Amino acid sequence: MREVDIQSQMVRDVGRDGGFAYKASNRFLIGVPDLFIQMPGFPSCQIEVKKLDKYPKSGVIPVDLTAHQRNHLCRLQEAGGYGGWLVAVKDGRDWIIFAHADTRMEKIRNSGKVFDMLPQLKSHGKPWPVKGIVAVICAECNARRPKQ
């Protein structure tokens, strides 16, 4: 499965859950996140999608955002918007999903069975857990904002 296939499935699953989403692309603007998602009960969110075909033996999962992607997400968050990234790691027939809003994070570490963050699971034949992904990113964005 390609990264674009994951994005298409997520857009489809958002619609099934009563939300609105589209694959964002702009050939004149570098670093635009892959997806725009609006779920009922959540603010609009932009998400950059990354994929790994297999779990790394080292237990370290790279968050391969480009400098332009990091900059775009950082500027979006500074302006009060919601944006983040997810890394989907193939695990047999299932996917392990890591989602976050920290644009400085470069890798996710696994020491035994404990990760730097709580992963979500997408089982084979089941929809992508888009509500959970959006909830994590929005909560992280809110936590990172200065208190007024």
C-alpha positions, -999 to 999 in steps of 0.1 A, spaced: 0 0 0 13 34 -9 11 66 12 -15 80 -12 -36 49 -7 -36 55 31 -46 91 24 -75 80 1 -88 55 27 -86 81 55 -106 106 33 -132 78 27 -134 69 64 -139 105 74 -169 108 51 -183 76 66 -180 91 101 -200 122 90 -169 144 85 -153 162 55 -118 156 42 -98 161 11 -63 154 -2 -45 187 -2 -19 194 -29 -5 226 -43 22 224 -69 31 260 -63 35 257 -25 60 232 -10 53 216 24 15 216 24 2 188 46 -14 158 28 -49 160 43 -74 185 54 -99 170 79 -130 183 96 -146 159 120 -178 166 139 -169 180 173 -133 188 164 -116 219 149 -103 216 113 -70 198 112 -42 195 86 -22 162 87 10 151 71 9 113 64 41 92 65 43 54 60 68 27 68 65 -7 51 77 -27 81 86 -21 118 123 -12 121 145 -38 139 161 -9 158 128 0 174 133 36 163 106 49 140 117 80 119 94 110 116 106 120 81 91 155 78 109 177 54 120 212 66 92 227 45 66 204 61 79 212 96 78 249 88 42 248 74 29 229 104 47 252 128 34 283 112 -2 268 111 0 261 149 15 295 157 -15 311 139 -39 292 161 -46 263 137 -45 226 142 -20 205 124 3 175 130 16 143 115 11 106 116 34 77 109 17 45 99 39 14 104 29 -19 87 27 -47 112 17 -79 94 -18 -72 80 -24 -44 105 -10 -8 109 4 8 141 -3 45 140 16 73 158 1 108 156 14 140 172 16 177 167 53 182 178 70 195 146 105 191 162 102 153 169 124 134 146 119 98 158 97 77 180 116 53 203 105 20 216 121 5 247 107 -30 249 69 -26 246 68 11 257 68 39 231 75 76 235 37 80 227 6 59 228 1 42 194 -33 35 178 -41 4 158 -58 0 124 -68 -37 120 -70 -53 86 -104 -46 70 -114 -20 96 -115 18 90 -87 41 100 -91 56 135 -94 91 122 -113 105 152 -86 93 175 -58 107 153 -76 141 151 -83 141 188 -46 134 196 -33 162 173 -59 187 185 -51 179 222 -13 183 215 -18 216 197 -39 229 227 -13 217 252 15 235 233 -3 268 232 7 295 257 -18 299 285 -37 332 285 
